[in-house]
Amino acid sequence: MAEHRIGAAAASGGPAAAAAQVPSPARRPVLAALAPVRLRVIVLAVLMTVRISVGVALPALLAAAVDAVLNGTDVHSPAALLAAVLALGGLCEAAAAPLASSTQATGTHRLRMVTVRHLLALGPRTPHGVGESVTQVVQSAPMAAVLPVRATESALALLGSAAALGALWWTNWQAGLTFTLAMPLTALIAQRFMNAAGQAQEDYLTAQSRIADGLVAALAGVRTIRAAGTLATETDRVLGPMPELSAAGRAMWRTQRDVAWRLGLLLPLTDVLVLAVAGLAVARGDLTPAGLLAVTGYLALASGIVDQIDALLGIAQARAGARRLGDVLRHEPPAGGTGAATPEDGAVRLRGVTVRHAGETVLDRLDLDLPAGAAIALVGRTGAGKTVLAGLLGRLTDPDEGEIIIGGVPVRELPLHRLRTLVVHAFERPELYGRTVHEAITFGRPGPGREDVVRAARAAEADRFVRRLPAGYDTPLEETPLSGGERQRLGLARALLRPALVHVLDDATSGLDTATEAEVSRSVTDLLAGRTRLVVAHRAATAARCDLVAWLDCGRIRALGPHARLWADPEYRAVFGPAGATGSPAGPGPLKKDEEERWRVEHR
């Protein structure tokens, strides 16, 4: 049908060049990820080459058989050859179809695995939201995975059409010239369709990603939304990009409509003109009736150059998917160091550390020393950058400037797998992984036995509620309803189980009541004796139990000293909110001068 006759190959030299038209920054990582399917694509190309060669040979063989019938000569040989060629083409077609499907499936699997690993490796550095990341894995990966197959099919279709056009010239040059003169206009129409469809598809995916991001955020705070009675407002916010999505979809269909009616007029007219010229050649005796049959066959094959609207749209979609996926893959995850040096102890030094985010400076040329084996509370107002600073030690984020040194060794020089054993993090809202509670605690360190797990759980005040579960530590995690505080204690137990030089507790006890937090703090102090601890603290009592307090203000360390001494500063007390602003005591009273000096000597 005329509406299905748009040549992917006609677009700017043909759809064979479709893969090459993907911008280099996006194309390179996608093609690298698809390298394992390269052999399948080569085999597919061989099968398709044979199939297309059969298609080009068929009009000539059919004409020879018809000539034999009309001339009364031996028809068995041409008929047998025609049957053999048809059988070969059928076999190639039967083998190529499942191979193309398996290649696309394998490529999709490969791209999804690469994308998931890459997103996880980027960690908090990823510039993409959760919803957009899911869209990349679910939609962009399978769209980009078809690019090698589609490009190969289109390239060979172009070669086959070009060969058929050459045969058309050879059979009757007037018919070949007529067809050739119509091609530039057809190619121009197809080129415009390729560009417009690709842009519309990319706009469509962008709008989908924004909706997905909004939906993920809304689902995360669904209780707050329902409690606040803002369901309608949040629904409007999530669906805000719907007009853009609709506009992109309408633009895609409008482009297809415009191309369909233009080519719907141009292509039949071209066919009529070519057949009319060939018919006149038969009337003049310049072409035999069998030759006219060959012209008809070659015309159909040559028209295949503009007979692929679905292939053209598929390539435009694949290009859009590859561009978006390439934008993810071109962001390099942090590379671990290759040094073999071993930190001497858990002493931490930060020198000239600067971190910028969204154009704002979060940490500004910050210097900080954490003595080995000491517990240091990191305090500051909300948004001061405490979590950012805490993440620097384990390279959960990297500074834009400056250096972090542990035990005399810069963290950039340490291989990431070694750094993960030297620096352990516990978070305010930990995610738990594993089939059972036991596996959730041993996650990332599967070697420890039950005795070690129980010891860590006791230190985190988690052992008692775990033992009340139906199967204790073997209770399936998905069947274990956990409060925020219980989840926090399991996350803390997971961190305590790992032997490390430095433990970073990022507000890891904020979900506990004051009495339980005090018990946990004492247990943690006993279990982690001799190890450096950086504790992000929001409670004055938590800061009071640490050896030192690092007061973070305006991107720098405003003061470093015992909590009791800093408590005399009203601005320091105000960091802890109304309770601190009243000036009420928090923890032990001020140290005497000789006691403070003795502490400094012991921790120097």
ABEGO torsion letter per residue (X at the ends): XAAABBBAAABGGEAAAAAAABBAAAAAAAAAAAAAAAAAAAAAAAAAAAAAAAAAAAAAAAAAAAAAAAAGBBAAAAAAAAAAAAAAAAAAAAAAAAAAAAAAAAAAAAAAAAAAAAAAAAEAABABBAAAAAAAAAAAAAAAAAAAAAAAAAAAAAAAAAAAAAAAAAABAAAAAAAAAAAAAAAAAAAAAAAAAAAAAAAAAAAAAAAAAAAAAAAAAAAAAAAAGAAAAAAAAAAAAAAAAAAAAAAAAAAAAAAAAAAAAAAAAAAAAAAAAAAAAAAAGABBAAAAAAAAAAAAAAAAAAABAAAAAAAAAAAAAAAAAAAAAABBBBBBBABABBBABABBBBBGBBBBBGGBBABBGBBBBBBBGBBBBBBEBBGAGAAAAAAAAAGABBBABEBBBBGGBBAAABBAAAAAAABBBBBABBBBBEABAAAAAABGBAABBAAAAAAAAAAAGAAAAAAABAAEAABBAAABBBBAAAAAAAAAAAAAABBBABBBBBGAAAABBAAAAAAAAAAAAAAABGBBBBBBBABAAAAAABABBBBBBGGBBABBEBAAAAAABAAAAAAAEAAAAAGBBBEBBBBBAAAAAAAAAAAX
